[in-house]
Structure formats: C-alpha cells, structure tokens
C-alpha cells in the first residue's frame, strides 16, 4: 500500500489586494445577500458570477419551510446564467455570507452540492472557475473548484 499526498493552494488576501474586476465581483456578492430569503436559518448568502464576456449575474439563497426545496446562492446564480447564456463559460465566482451579526469573519465555502455543480461547469466548458470566498478578515482565492475537490467525479469518470 502506498500513500498519496494531496496539497491545496489557496491565496488569502484583503479585498483591496484583488484586481478591480474581482473587487467588483465580491461587492456584488455582498450586495446579493440582500436578496436572500433566509426566514429559517437567518444565514444570508450571496453569489456573483462573471461570465467570460464580463457580464455579471448574481444569486442568493432561497429557503423554504420544506428544507429540501430551497436552493443555495451559488446554484441560483449558475443556473440563471446557464438558462440565459448557455454559450458563455463562467470565468469567476464570488461568495459572501452574513448572519444576524453581519458578514462572517472567515470565508464560507460552497456546500457539497454546489461544489459538484461548479465542477460540472468547469468540465462542461473545459475552463476553470476562479473562486473568491469573502470574509471580513480576508478573502480566499482559488484557481478552480478542484482546489476544494481534488478527487472529483466528472463525466469522464463514467467512461473509464
């Protein structure tokens, strides 16, 4: 038996250290938390995506009394983009979250279902999605969802 070691590289910076386009995307993700419907958890999540042509779309989590019927911010943004601009890859994604005390200090990561959807987008377009996870203490910057899912399941796995 051998051991395989996996390493993940994540940049950690302040918002003002990001480029102008990325700062704008984080700003839109923060604003998108206002569109959250979080009646039950009071945890508002906003997402903003930048398509390859520079267009920005946003999403917010939407809860429901029947919990499985809700949807995360990341998926609302991605599905809206895919429904309206299916020909355009997603270049970047920013996520921000807040609770009753304000924005979270540490960045919040996508749930497993959202990670799989982002992975499918990367696989579909053969293009990585840059991910920025906002927290008041700093921003995690990842080159691809594969940084959060180094062992992942994509279409190619079904044909091996």
C-alpha positions as CSV (number, residue, x, y, z in Angstrom):
1,X,0.0,0.0,0.0
2,X,1.2,3.5,-0.8
3,X,0.1,6.9,0.5
4,X,-0.8,9.7,-1.9
5,X,-0.5,13.2,-0.6
6,X,-2.7,15.9,-2.0
7,X,-1.9,19.6,-1.5
8,X,-4.2,22.6,-2.0
9,X,-3.0,26.1,-2.7
10,X,-5.3,28.8,-1.6
11,X,-4.4,32.5,-1.7
12,X,-5.5,34.6,1.3
13,X,-5.7,38.4,0.8
14,X,-7.6,41.5,1.7
15,X,-10.3,42.7,-0.8
16,X,-8.2,45.7,-1.8
17,X,-5.5,43.4,-2.9
18,X,-7.7,41.9,-5.6
19,X,-7.9,43.3,-9.1
20,X,-10.7,45.8,-9.9
21,X,-12.8,43.1,-11.7
22,X,-12.6,40.8,-8.7
23,X,-13.3,43.5,-6.2
24,X,-16.4,44.4,-8.2
25,X,-17.5,40.7,-8.1
26,X,-17.0,40.5,-4.3
27,X,-19.0,43.7,-3.9
28,X,-21.9,42.3,-6.0
29,X,-21.8,39.0,-4.0
30,X,-22.1,41.0,-0.8
31,X,-25.0,43.1,-2.2
32,X,-26.7,39.8,-3.3
33,X,-27.1,38.8,0.3
34,X,-29.8,41.4,0.5
35,X,-31.9,39.3,-1.9
36,X,-31.6,36.2,0.2
37,X,-34.7,34.6,1.6
38,X,-33.4,33.1,4.9
39,X,-36.5,33.1,7.1
40,X,-35.5,29.9,8.9
41,X,-31.7,30.0,9.2
42,X,-31.2,33.8,9.1
43,X,-28.0,33.0,7.2
44,X,-27.9,35.0,4.0
45,X,-25.6,34.0,1.2
46,X,-24.9,35.9,-1.9
47,X,-23.1,34.8,-5.0
48,X,-21.9,36.7,-8.1
49,X,-20.5,35.2,-11.2
50,X,-18.6,36.8,-14.1
51,X,-19.2,35.3,-17.4
52,X,-16.4,35.1,-20.0
53,X,-17.7,38.2,-21.7
54,X,-17.5,40.2,-18.5
55,X,-21.3,40.2,-17.8
56,X,-22.1,39.7,-14.0
57,X,-25.0,37.8,-12.7
58,X,-26.0,37.3,-9.0
59,X,-27.8,34.8,-6.9
60,X,-29.0,34.5,-3.3
61,X,-30.0,31.5,-1.2
62,X,-33.7,30.9,-1.1
63,X,-35.1,28.8,1.8
64,X,-38.4,27.0,2.1
65,X,-40.3,25.5,5.0
66,X,-39.8,22.2,3.3
67,X,-36.0,22.4,3.6
68,X,-35.0,20.3,0.5
69,X,-37.0,22.7,-1.6
70,X,-34.6,25.6,-1.0
71,X,-31.6,26.5,-3.1
72,X,-28.1,27.9,-2.4
73,X,-26.9,31.2,-3.7
74,X,-24.2,29.7,-5.9
75,X,-26.6,27.4,-7.8
76,X,-29.2,30.2,-8.2
77,X,-26.6,32.3,-9.9
78,X,-25.1,29.5,-12.0
79,X,-28.5,28.2,-13.2
80,X,-29.7,31.6,-14.1
81,X,-26.5,32.2,-16.2
82,X,-26.8,28.8,-17.9
83,X,-30.5,29.4,-18.6
84,X,-29.8,32.8,-20.2
85,X,-26.3,32.5,-21.6
86,X,-25.6,28.8,-22.1
87,X,-22.8,29.6,-24.6
88,X,-20.7,31.5,-22.1
89,X,-18.4,29.8,-19.6
90,X,-18.2,31.2,-16.1
91,X,-14.9,32.9,-15.5
92,X,-15.2,33.7,-11.8
93,X,-17.5,33.3,-8.8
94,X,-17.6,35.3,-5.5
95,X,-19.5,34.2,-2.4
96,X,-20.3,36.2,0.7
97,X,-22.4,35.3,3.7
98,X,-23.8,37.1,6.7
99,X,-25.9,36.3,9.8
100,X,-27.7,38.5,12.3
101,X,-24.3,40.0,13.4
102,X,-23.2,40.9,9.9
103,X,-20.8,39.4,7.4
104,X,-18.9,36.4,8.5
105,X,-15.3,37.0,9.7
106,X,-14.0,33.9,7.9
107,X,-14.9,33.0,4.4
108,X,-17.8,30.5,3.8
109,X,-17.2,27.7,1.4
110,X,-19.7,26.2,-1.0
111,X,-21.7,23.1,0.1
112,X,-21.0,19.8,-1.5
113,X,-23.9,20.1,-4.0
114,X,-22.7,23.5,-5.1
115,X,-19.1,22.2,-5.4
116,X,-20.4,19.4,-7.7
117,X,-22.4,21.9,-9.9
118,X,-19.3,24.2,-10.2
119,X,-17.2,21.2,-11.1
120,X,-19.7,20.3,-13.8
121,X,-19.5,23.8,-15.2
122,X,-15.7,23.6,-15.3
123,X,-15.9,20.2,-17.0
124,X,-18.6,21.3,-19.5
125,X,-16.6,24.2,-20.8
126,X,-13.1,22.9,-20.1
127,X,-12.4,26.1,-18.3
128,X,-11.5,26.7,-14.6
129,X,-13.7,28.9,-12.5
130,X,-11.8,31.3,-10.3
131,X,-13.4,31.3,-6.8
132,X,-13.3,34.1,-4.2
133,X,-14.7,33.4,-0.8
134,X,-15.3,36.6,1.2
135,X,-14.9,37.1,4.9
136,X,-14.4,40.4,6.8
137,X,-10.9,39.1,7.9
138,X,-9.9,38.2,4.3
139,X,-10.7,36.5,1.1
140,X,-9.8,33.0,0.0
141,X,-8.9,32.9,-3.7
142,X,-8.9,29.6,-5.5
143,X,-8.0,28.9,-9.2
144,X,-10.5,26.2,-9.6
145,X,-13.2,24.2,-7.7
146,X,-10.8,21.3,-8.0
147,X,-8.8,23.1,-5.2
148,X,-11.7,22.2,-2.9
149,X,-12.4,18.9,-4.6
150,X,-9.1,17.3,-5.7
151,X,-10.7,13.9,-6.0
152,X,-13.8,14.7,-8.1
153,X,-16.4,12.9,-10.2
154,X,-17.0,14.2,-13.7
155,X,-18.4,12.8,-17.0
156,X,-15.0,11.3,-17.9
157,X,-15.2,9.0,-14.9
158,X,-18.2,7.3,-16.3
159,X,-16.4,6.2,-19.5
160,X,-13.2,4.7,-18.0
